[in-house]
Amino acid sequence: MGPCLCLYVDVPEMIHSEEFDASHLQFIHESLRELDIRLRDFGGRLTLRVGSPIEHVKDQEEHSVAYKAARERMHAVRRNDEAKLEAKRVVKKHGSRKRTKQKTKPAKNRQRKSNTS
């Protein structure tokens, strides 16, 4: 699955509607707060905007295209032989971040051997 954009666009003209009531706005804001909290539990977030929904969706689409292009350029650089050699040189000089676990015997085993000898 790919990334998901959770976007709520507040349309100010809605407030001027005859059917609008302040309780509607309160309900919307409480619901959005709860949704944002739940999304954050999964590493996401709710994006809030004001204005034309169509314009905001277009902006997000443009951002998505730019993000994908940048990601593809980074992958191309990483596949480059020169970049691979440089990465190996850095690891050789500075070591790996991965830590190897050393096998050690539990303390009880050491005591038993010393008591039997």
N, C-alpha and C positions, 0 to 999 in steps of 0.2 A: 504494500500500500504506500502511496505517496503522501506528501504533506497535505494538510487540510487547513484552509483559511476560515476561521470563524469570525465573521464580520457582521456587525450591526450598524446600520446607518440610520441615524436619527434625522427625520425629515421635519424641520421646524414648522412647515405649513400645517402639519397635523394638529398643532396646538390651537390653531385658529378655526378648526372645524367645529360645527355646531354640536356634533356628537361627542366632542372631547370633554373629558372631566379630569380634574386633578388626580383622582384616584387611579386613572389609567396610567398616568405618568409614574406615579408611585409604584404601581404594580410592575410596569416595564423595568424600572430601575432596580427593584428588588430581584426580579427574575434574572436580569443581566448580571447582577452581582453574584448570585448563586451559581449561574452558569459559568462565570469566569473562575470561581473557586473550584468547581468540579473539573474544568478544563486544565487548570494548573496542577491538579492531582495527577494528571496524565502527561504533564510536560507541555501542555498547550497554553493558549491564552485567547481571550476574546478581544478583538480589535473593535474599538468604537470610533465612529466617524459621524460628522454632521454634514448634511447637504444632499446632493443628488446621488442616489445609490448607483446609478449607471456610471457616473464619473469615477466613483471610488472603486468600482469593480474594474473599470478600464485601467486605473492606476495600478491595482494589484496585479493585473495580467501583465502589464509592462514590467513590473518588478520581477515577476516570476520568469519572464523571458530573459531578463538581464541576469538573474541568479543562475539559470540553467547554462547560459553562455559562459559565465565566469567559472562555473564548476567544470564545464568541459575543457576550458583553457587550462585550469589547474591540473586536471587529469592528464592532459596532453604533455604538460611540463614534467609531471612525475614519471611518465612513460619514456621520456627523453633519456638516452644513454648517459649523457653528461650529468643530469640530475641524479640518476641512480648511482653513478660513481661518487658524486659529492655526498650523497646520503651515506654510502658505505664508509667514506673517509671520516665523516662526523662520528658515526657509531664506533669506528675503530679508535678514534682519538678520545672520545668521551665515554665510551661504553654504552651498554644497553640499559634501558630503564627496567627491563624485566629482571626480577630477582629470582635466583634459583634457590630452592629450599635445600638446606643441608640436612642430611639424615643424621639425627642424633638419637642415642639410646635413652630411654626414660631413666630417671634417677634410680628407680627401684632396681633395675637390672644391674646398674653399676654397684650398688650396695651389696647385692647378693654375691657378685663375683668377688668382691673384696673380703666378704665374710668367709667364703669357702676356701680361700687360698691361705 
